[in-house]
Amino acid sequence: MSASDQAADAFKQRDAGSYDTVSDSFAHFTTRFSQPIAERIVEMAAFAPLSRVLDVGTGTGIVALAGAPRQDTKGPVNPNEIYAPKRAPAARHATNENAR
């Protein structure tokens, strides 16, 4: 890995880590202020019945959770977040919303 690639990776890690202490608050305010945007994204996606939806880099899970109620019960919505500090609030949010 080149020095430039290493520097870029280090920056990405620092940037991602800067959200660690505020991830729960971020999830709260994301839902409060971004819910209409998430619902519009889902509306524009126009899921077909029984669609399988994968939300990669779901963050707080707001878009996946907005899509879950619109899906047929056999069409799963799968939020996926690789960054653990964001994954925990998203999982709690999904549990609170009875998402699948």
Order of alpha helices (4+ residues) and beta strands (2+ residues): alpha-alpha-beta-alpha-beta-alpha
